[in-house]
Amino acid sequence: MYKKLLGQTAIYGLSTVIIRLFPFIISPFVTHAFGPKALAPFIDFYSVAGIIIVLLSHGMETTFFRFAEKEDDTKKLISTATISVVGASFLFMLLCFIFRQDLAIAFKTPDQVNLLTMMLFVLGLDGLSTMPFVILRKTGRPKKFAVIKIINGVINFLLVVFFIVILPRLGKEGFLGFSYDPNFGIGYVFVANLVASAVTFLLLAQEIKSVSLAAFDGQLWKKMMAYSWPITIAGLAGVINETMDRQFLKYLLPDGTNTEQMAIYGAVCKIVTFLTLFRQAYLLGIEPFFFSHAKNENSGKSYAKLMDMFVIVNCIILLALCANLNWLARLYLSNPAYNEGIAIVPIVLIAAVFLGIYLNMSVWYKLSDKTIFGAYLSVLGAAVTIAVNFYFIPSYGYWASTWGTFLSYFSMMTASYFLGQYFYPVPYHMKKITAYLGLSILFSVLSYYVLDGNLIVGNLLLLVFLAIVVYIEKDTLKRFRKS
């Protein structure tokens, strides 16, 4: 069972890692080419992208997998869910085009209307691609899923490299009469994203052809929306926790320093991608697994064991990054203008571990059809985020955003555990999990803050932690090798 899960996770995860990895790799080139002020529009606009994506998909991904276990008419289910998301995406793009100037003014960037419009159309196209990707997952075609995801990443990567690295070196002659315009600057990154999203949608057109308007079922849609709206609320609150602190920085700090702090904070937080890549790959493979194995007698024990594995890997990545953060962050950011923000990274990394554990625990309210609690928990986290940012940003800048994220995810993780044990008990090995978490956090803090990022001592602490894990998990490792 675990090897099958790991196989699916490897395929889905490879595509997810690659599509995230290409922008991640190109980020040093972007930060090298553009200082905080030039980068600010990109950080600014994309900080609200998550909210838009959540609204366009409105929880239909998770809802689809849940109803697939109940509904016999697959074509009706696919058509109903897809038409709902496609309709929302088309309406969104139409309204954005009509009111693009008003939106730019609301963003306090009236001179960046073209960049904002491109970003909104990128999100609209991504919304149109949502359900086709879900259909590929449900129908067991992970290879096509992976290939299309990889193509998206490759196109985006190559275009960004061409526009901001190669084209400027070609001078006024440019390439086929197309030369670099310094005034357009960061806009080239938006163009690359738009082209990649358009190609992805075209590659998924075959999946949309299987959708029939006649198969849309209004009664089924109402039932699906009743299940999905709490997931949507949870998603919106989750985005507030994850990216909306950039908007707080923009509106709560004085003009002149706000966009610079926003850009520095957004740039250094990308380092957390080292950790989130594993989480996203894992969750893509695990969600269908949770639903399909819910009726098994030993499902709870399986979920608990998977949580052990998930926490261990996260703790190892956390400690490895903190032990090597000094040289890794400077190499990655590739611009001294961003170095002042590196000190917040260990705290953001620990917060990301808390978020991963919370998302892994979310199985309890999805399987018990109590998705409203997902909304409650995310609103709790959003309330913490808003309160900390609102009261402390004017005095502490992005440090307030950092601690707001930490406290938000910690509160969500803790509350979810206790609620889950009441409504849908899973026998998690809490003593072991707490020990792994506590030790990795202690070593991370010692490595970066107390020992000032000492490379040798930090990596020695990493080796000690690995030795402890191998010793405690030796029986599990033996069984896995024999299976």
C-alpha positions as CSV (number, residue, x, y, z in Angstrom):
1,M,0.0,0.0,0.0
2,Y,2.7,2.4,1.0
3,K,4.8,1.6,-2.1
4,K,1.8,2.2,-4.4
5,L,1.1,5.5,-2.6
6,L,4.8,6.5,-3.0
7,G,4.6,5.6,-6.7
8,Q,1.6,7.8,-7.3
9,T,3.2,10.6,-5.2
10,A,6.4,10.3,-7.2
11,I,4.6,10.8,-10.5
12,Y,2.4,13.6,-9.3
13,G,5.1,15.0,-7.2
14,L,7.7,15.1,-10.0
15,S,5.4,17.3,-12.0
16,T,4.6,19.5,-9.1
17,V,8.2,19.8,-8.1
18,I,9.3,20.7,-11.6
19,I,6.6,23.3,-12.2
20,R,7.6,24.9,-8.8
21,L,11.3,24.3,-9.3
22,F,11.6,26.2,-12.6
23,P,10.3,29.5,-11.1
24,F,12.3,28.7,-8.0
25,I,15.5,28.3,-10.0
26,I,14.8,31.4,-12.0
27,S,14.1,33.5,-8.9
28,P,17.8,34.3,-8.3
29,F,18.0,35.7,-11.9
30,V,14.9,37.8,-11.3
31,T,16.1,39.2,-7.9
32,H,19.5,39.8,-9.5
33,A,18.0,41.7,-12.4
34,F,15.4,43.6,-10.3
35,G,15.8,45.2,-7.0
36,P,13.0,45.3,-4.4
37,K,11.2,48.3,-5.9
38,A,11.2,46.9,-9.4
39,L,10.1,43.5,-8.1
40,A,7.3,44.9,-6.0
41,P,4.5,44.7,-8.7
42,F,5.1,41.0,-9.1
43,I,5.1,40.3,-5.4
44,D,2.1,42.6,-5.0
45,F,-0.2,41.2,-7.7
46,Y,0.6,37.6,-7.1
47,S,0.0,37.9,-3.3
48,V,-3.8,38.0,-4.1
49,A,-3.6,35.2,-6.8
50,G,-4.4,32.5,-4.2
51,I,-7.7,34.2,-3.3
52,I,-8.7,34.3,-7.0
53,I,-7.8,30.7,-7.6
54,V,-9.7,29.5,-4.6
55,L,-12.8,31.4,-5.8
56,L,-12.5,30.1,-9.3
57,S,-12.2,26.4,-8.2
58,H,-14.6,26.9,-5.2
59,G,-13.6,23.7,-3.6
60,M,-14.6,21.5,-6.5
61,E,-11.3,19.5,-6.5
62,T,-11.8,17.9,-3.1
63,T,-15.6,17.8,-3.6
64,F,-15.2,15.9,-6.9
65,F,-13.2,13.2,-5.2
66,R,-15.7,12.9,-2.4
67,F,-18.7,12.6,-4.7
68,A,-16.9,10.2,-7.0
69,E,-17.2,7.6,-4.2
70,K,-21.0,8.2,-4.1
71,E,-22.1,8.9,-7.6
72,D,-22.5,6.1,-10.2
73,D,-22.9,8.5,-13.2
74,T,-19.3,9.6,-13.7
75,K,-20.1,11.7,-16.8
76,K,-22.7,13.7,-15.0
77,L,-20.3,14.3,-12.1
78,I,-17.5,15.4,-14.4
79,S,-19.7,17.7,-16.4
80,T,-21.4,19.3,-13.4
81,A,-18.1,20.0,-11.6
82,T,-16.3,21.2,-14.8
83,I,-19.0,23.5,-16.0
84,S,-19.2,25.1,-12.5
85,V,-15.4,25.9,-12.6
86,V,-15.2,26.9,-16.3
87,G,-18.2,29.2,-16.0
88,A,-16.7,30.9,-13.0
89,S,-13.4,31.3,-14.8
90,F,-14.9,32.8,-18.0
91,L,-17.0,35.2,-16.0
92,F,-14.0,36.3,-14.0
93,M,-11.9,37.1,-17.1
94,L,-14.8,39.0,-18.7
95,L,-15.3,41.2,-15.6
96,C,-11.6,41.7,-15.1
97,F,-11.2,43.0,-18.6
98,I,-14.1,45.4,-18.2
99,F,-13.0,46.8,-14.9
100,R,-9.2,46.5,-15.3
101,Q,-8.6,50.2,-14.8
102,D,-10.7,50.3,-11.6
103,L,-8.8,47.3,-10.3
104,A,-5.5,48.9,-10.9
105,I,-6.5,52.0,-9.0
106,A,-7.7,49.8,-6.1
107,F,-4.3,48.2,-6.0
108,K,-2.7,51.7,-5.8
109,T,-0.9,50.9,-9.1
110,P,-2.8,52.8,-11.8
111,D,0.3,52.9,-14.0
112,Q,0.5,49.1,-13.9
113,V,-2.8,48.2,-15.4
114,N,-1.3,46.1,-18.2
115,L,0.7,44.0,-15.8
116,L,-2.4,43.5,-13.6
117,T,-4.5,42.5,-16.5
118,M,-2.0,39.9,-17.7
119,M,-1.9,38.4,-14.2
120,L,-5.7,38.2,-14.0
121,F,-5.8,36.4,-17.3
122,V,-3.1,34.0,-16.2
123,L,-5.3,33.1,-13.2
124,G,-8.4,32.8,-15.4
125,L,-6.6,30.3,-17.7
126,D,-5.4,28.4,-14.6
127,G,-9.0,28.2,-13.4
128,L,-10.0,26.7,-16.7
129,S,-7.3,24.1,-16.3
130,T,-8.4,23.1,-12.8
131,M,-10.9,20.4,-13.5
132,P,-9.1,18.8,-16.5
133,F,-6.2,18.1,-14.2
134,V,-8.6,16.7,-11.6
135,I,-10.1,14.4,-14.3
136,L,-6.6,13.1,-15.1
137,R,-6.0,12.3,-11.5
138,K,-9.3,10.5,-11.0
139,T,-9.0,8.5,-14.2
140,G,-5.6,7.3,-13.3
141,R,-3.5,9.1,-15.9
142,P,-0.7,10.5,-13.8
143,K,1.8,10.4,-16.7
144,K,-0.2,12.8,-18.9
145,F,-0.8,15.0,-15.8
146,A,3.0,15.1,-15.2
147,V,3.9,15.8,-18.8
148,I,1.5,18.8,-19.1
149,K,2.7,20.2,-15.8
150,I,6.3,19.8,-16.9
151,I,5.6,21.5,-20.2
152,N,4.1,24.4,-18.4
153,G,7.2,24.7,-16.2
154,V,9.6,24.4,-19.1
155,I,7.9,27.1,-21.2
156,N,7.7,29.5,-18.3
157,F,11.4,28.9,-17.4
158,L,12.7,29.2,-20.9
159,L,10.7,32.4,-21.7
160,V,11.8,34.1,-18.4
161,V,15.5,33.2,-19.1
162,F,15.2,34.5,-22.7
163,F,13.4,37.7,-21.8
164,I,15.5,38.9,-18.8
165,V,18.8,37.1,-19.3
166,I,19.5,36.5,-23.0
167,L,17.5,39.3,-24.7
168,P,19.2,42.2,-22.8
169,R,22.6,40.9,-24.0
170,L,21.6,41.0,-27.6
171,G,21.5,44.8,-27.6
172,K,19.4,47.0,-29.8
173,E,19.4,44.5,-32.6
174,G,17.6,42.0,-30.4
175,F,16.2,38.7,-31.7
176,L,14.2,38.8,-35.0
177,G,13.6,42.5,-34.5
178,F,12.5,42.1,-30.9
179,S,14.7,43.9,-28.5
180,Y,14.7,44.3,-24.7
181,D,12.8,47.2,-23.3
182,P,14.1,48.2,-19.8
183,N,10.9,50.1,-19.1
184,F,8.9,47.0,-19.4
185,G,11.2,45.2,-17.0
186,I,9.3,42.8,-14.7
187,G,6.5,42.7,-17.2
188,Y,8.4,40.0,-19.2
189,V,7.9,37.6,-16.3
190,F,4.1,38.2,-16.5
191,V,4.3,37.5,-20.3
192,A,6.1,34.2,-19.7
193,N,3.5,33.2,-17.2
194,L,0.6,34.1,-19.6
195,V,2.1,32.1,-22.5
196,A,2.7,29.0,-20.3
197,S,-0.8,29.0,-18.9
198,A,-2.3,29.4,-22.4
199,V,-0.4,26.4,-23.7
200,T,-1.3,24.3,-20.7
201,F,-5.0,25.0,-21.3
202,L,-4.7,24.1,-25.0
203,L,-3.1,20.8,-24.0
204,L,-6.0,20.0,-21.7
205,A,-8.7,20.8,-24.3
206,Q,-9.3,17.1,-24.9
207,E,-10.5,16.6,-21.4
208,I,-12.9,19.5,-21.7
209,K,-14.4,18.0,-24.9
210,S,-15.7,15.1,-22.8
211,V,-17.9,17.6,-20.8
212,S,-21.5,17.9,-21.9
213,L,-23.9,20.8,-21.1
214,A,-26.8,18.3,-21.2
215,A,-25.1,16.2,-18.5
216,F,-25.0,19.1,-16.0
217,D,-27.2,18.3,-13.1
218,G,-28.5,21.2,-11.1
219,Q,-29.6,19.2,-8.1
220,L,-26.2,17.5,-7.9
221,W,-24.5,20.9,-8.3
222,K,-26.4,22.2,-5.2
223,K,-25.3,19.1,-3.2
224,M,-21.7,19.6,-4.3
225,M,-21.8,23.3,-3.5
226,A,-23.2,22.5,0.0
227,Y,-20.1,20.3,0.5
228,S,-17.6,22.7,-1.1
229,W,-18.5,26.1,0.2
230,P,-16.9,25.5,3.6
231,I,-13.8,24.3,1.7
232,T,-13.9,27.5,-0.2
233,I,-14.1,29.6,3.0
234,A,-11.2,27.5,4.4
235,G,-9.2,28.1,1.3
236,L,-9.8,31.9,1.4
237,A,-8.8,32.1,5.0
238,G,-5.8,29.9,4.2
239,V,-4.7,32.4,1.5
240,I,-4.9,35.2,4.0
241,N,-2.6,33.2,6.2
242,E,-0.2,32.5,3.4
243,T,0.2,35.6,1.2
244,M,-2.1,38.4,2.2
245,D,0.5,39.7,4.7
246,R,2.1,41.3,1.7
247,Q,-1.0,43.5,1.3
248,F,-0.9,44.4,4.9
249,L,2.7,45.5,4.5
250,K,1.7,47.7,1.5
251,Y,-1.2,49.4,3.2
252,L,0.0,49.6,6.8
253,L,3.6,50.9,6.2
254,P,4.4,54.4,5.1
255,D,4.8,55.0,1.3
256,G,8.4,54.8,0.3
257,T,9.2,51.8,2.6
258,N,6.1,49.7,2.1
259,T,6.8,48.3,-1.3
260,E,10.5,47.6,-0.5
261,Q,9.6,45.7,2.6
262,M,6.9,43.8,0.8
263,A,9.4,42.8,-2.0
264,I,12.1,41.7,0.5
265,Y,9.6,39.7,2.5
266,G,8.2,38.1,-0.6
267,A,11.6,37.3,-2.0
268,V,13.1,35.6,1.1
269,C,9.9,33.6,1.8
270,K,10.5,31.8,-1.6
271,I,13.3,30.0,0.2
272,V,10.6,28.0,2.0
273,T,9.9,26.4,-1.4
274,F,12.6,23.9,-0.5
275,L,10.2,22.6,2.2
276,T,6.8,23.1,0.5
277,L,7.8,21.1,-2.6
278,F,7.7,17.9,-0.6
279,R,4.5,18.8,1.1
280,Q,2.7,19.6,-2.2
281,A,3.9,16.4,-3.9
282,Y,2.8,14.4,-0.8
283,L,-0.7,16.0,-0.6
284,L,-1.4,15.4,-4.3
285,G,-0.9,11.7,-3.9
286,I,-2.4,11.4,-0.5
287,E,-5.9,13.0,-1.0
288,P,-7.3,10.3,-3.3
289,F,-5.7,7.7,-1.1
290,F,-7.4,9.0,2.0
291,F,-10.8,8.8,0.4
292,S,-10.3,5.4,-1.3
293,H,-9.1,3.7,2.0
294,A,-11.5,5.4,4.4
295,K,-13.6,2.2,4.7
296,N,-10.7,-0.1,5.4
297,E,-10.5,-1.5,8.9
298,N,-7.0,-0.3,9.6
299,S,-7.2,3.0,7.9
300,G,-6.6,4.9,11.1
301,K,-3.3,3.1,11.7
302,S,-2.3,3.8,8.1
303,Y,-3.0,7.5,8.5
304,A,-1.0,7.6,11.7
305,K,2.0,5.9,10.1
306,L,1.9,8.2,7.2
307,M,1.9,11.2,9.5
308,D,5.1,9.8,11.2
309,M,6.8,9.6,7.8
310,F,5.6,13.1,6.8
311,V,6.8,14.7,10.0
312,I,10.2,13.0,9.9
313,V,10.9,14.2,6.3
314,N,9.8,17.7,7.1
315,C,12.0,17.9,10.2
316,I,15.0,16.7,8.2
317,I,14.4,19.3,5.5
318,L,13.9,22.0,8.2
319,L,17.1,21.3,10.0
320,A,19.1,20.9,6.8
321,L,18.0,24.3,5.5
322,C,18.7,26.1,8.8
323,A,22.1,24.5,9.1
324,N,23.1,25.8,5.6
325,L,21.0,28.9,5.5
326,N,23.7,31.5,5.6
327,W,25.4,30.5,2.3
328,L,22.3,29.0,0.7
329,A,20.1,32.1,1.1
330,R,22.8,34.5,-0.1
331,L,23.5,32.3,-3.1
332,Y,19.8,31.9,-3.9
333,L,18.8,35.6,-3.5
334,S,21.8,36.7,-5.6
335,N,21.3,40.3,-4.6
336,P,22.6,41.9,-1.3
337,A,19.5,44.2,-1.3
338,Y,17.5,41.2,0.0
339,N,20.0,39.9,2.6
340,E,18.5,41.8,5.5
341,G,15.4,39.6,5.3
342,I,17.2,36.2,5.7
343,A,16.9,36.2,9.5
344,I,13.2,35.6,9.3
345,V,13.5,32.4,7.2
346,P,13.9,29.8,10.1
347,I,10.7,31.1,11.7
348,V,8.8,30.9,8.4
349,L,10.2,27.4,7.8
350,I,9.0,26.2,11.2
351,A,5.6,27.7,10.4
352,A,5.5,25.8,7.1
353,V,6.1,22.5,9.0
354,F,3.1,23.4,11.2
355,L,1.0,24.1,8.1
356,G,2.0,20.7,6.5
357,I,0.9,18.8,9.7
358,Y,-2.4,20.7,9.7
359,L,-3.1,19.9,6.1
360,N,-2.3,16.2,6.7
361,M,-4.6,16.2,9.7
362,S,-7.4,17.7,7.6
363,V,-8.5,14.2,6.6
364,W,-10.8,14.0,9.7
365,Y,-13.2,16.7,8.6
366,K,-13.1,15.7,4.9
367,L,-13.9,12.0,5.6
368,S,-16.5,12.8,8.2
369,D,-18.3,15.3,5.9
370,K,-17.7,18.1,8.5
371,T,-16.0,20.4,6.1
372,I,-17.4,23.4,7.9
373,F,-14.7,22.8,10.5
374,G,-12.1,23.3,7.9
375,A,-13.6,26.8,7.4
376,Y,-13.7,27.4,11.2
377,L,-10.0,26.4,11.5
378,S,-8.9,28.5,8.6
379,V,-10.9,31.5,9.9
380,L,-9.2,31.0,13.3
381,G,-5.8,31.2,11.5
382,A,-6.8,34.2,9.5
383,A,-8.0,36.0,12.6
384,V,-4.6,35.5,14.2
385,T,-2.8,36.6,11.0
386,I,-5.0,39.7,10.7
387,A,-4.7,40.7,14.4
388,V,-0.9,40.3,14.5
389,N,-0.3,42.1,11.2
390,F,-2.7,44.9,12.0
391,Y,-1.3,45.7,15.4
392,F,2.4,45.1,14.9
393,I,3.3,45.8,11.3
394,P,3.5,49.6,11.8
395,S,6.2,49.0,14.5
396,Y,8.0,45.9,13.3
397,G,7.4,45.6,9.6
398,Y,7.8,42.2,8.1
399,W,8.9,40.7,11.4
400,A,5.3,41.1,12.5
401,S,4.2,39.2,9.3
402,T,6.6,36.4,10.1
403,W,5.4,35.8,13.7
404,G,1.8,36.2,12.5
405,T,2.3,33.3,10.1
406,F,4.0,31.2,12.8
407,L,1.2,31.8,15.4
408,S,-1.5,31.3,12.8
409,Y,-0.4,27.9,11.6
410,F,0.5,26.7,15.2
411,S,-3.1,27.6,16.3
412,M,-4.7,25.8,13.4
413,M,-2.6,22.7,13.8
414,T,-3.3,22.5,17.6
415,A,-7.0,23.1,17.3
416,S,-7.4,20.7,14.4
417,Y,-5.7,17.9,16.4
418,F,-8.1,18.2,19.3
419,L,-11.2,18.5,17.2
420,G,-10.2,15.6,15.0
421,Q,-9.7,13.3,18.0
422,Y,-13.2,14.1,19.1
423,F,-15.0,13.7,15.7
424,Y,-12.8,11.3,13.8
425,P,-10.1,9.8,16.0
426,V,-6.9,8.8,14.3
427,P,-4.3,7.1,16.6
428,Y,-1.4,9.5,15.9
429,H,1.8,8.8,17.7
430,M,1.8,12.2,19.4
431,K,4.8,11.6,21.8
432,K,7.0,10.6,18.9
433,I,5.8,13.4,16.6
434,T,6.2,16.0,19.4
435,A,9.7,14.7,20.1
436,Y,10.8,14.9,16.5
437,L,9.3,18.4,16.1
438,G,10.8,19.7,19.3
439,L,14.2,18.3,18.7
440,S,14.4,19.6,15.1
441,I,13.2,23.1,16.1
442,L,15.6,23.2,19.0
443,F,18.5,22.2,16.7
444,S,17.4,24.7,14.0
445,V,17.3,27.6,16.5
446,L,20.6,26.6,18.0
447,S,22.2,26.3,14.5
448,Y,21.1,29.6,13.1
449,Y,20.4,32.0,15.9
450,V,22.6,30.9,18.8
451,L,25.6,29.6,16.8
452,D,25.2,32.3,14.2
453,G,24.8,29.9,11.4
454,N,28.0,27.9,12.0
455,L,28.1,25.5,9.0
456,I,30.1,22.7,10.7
457,V,28.1,22.6,14.0
458,G,24.8,23.0,12.2
459,N,25.4,20.0,9.9
460,L,26.7,18.0,12.9
461,L,23.4,18.6,14.6
462,L,21.7,17.4,11.4
463,L,23.7,14.2,11.5
464,V,22.8,13.6,15.1
465,F,19.1,14.1,14.3
466,L,19.3,11.6,11.4
467,A,21.0,9.0,13.6
468,I,18.2,9.4,16.2
469,V,15.6,8.9,13.5
470,V,17.3,5.8,12.0
471,Y,17.6,4.3,15.5
472,I,14.0,4.9,16.5
473,E,12.6,3.9,13.1
474,K,14.9,0.9,12.4
475,D,12.0,-1.6,12.6
476,T,9.9,0.3,10.1
477,L,12.9,0.7,7.7
478,K,13.5,-3.1,7.9
479,R,9.9,-3.9,7.1
480,F,9.9,-1.4,4.2
481,R,13.0,-2.9,2.6
482,K,11.5,-6.4,2.9
483,S,8.1,-5.5,1.4
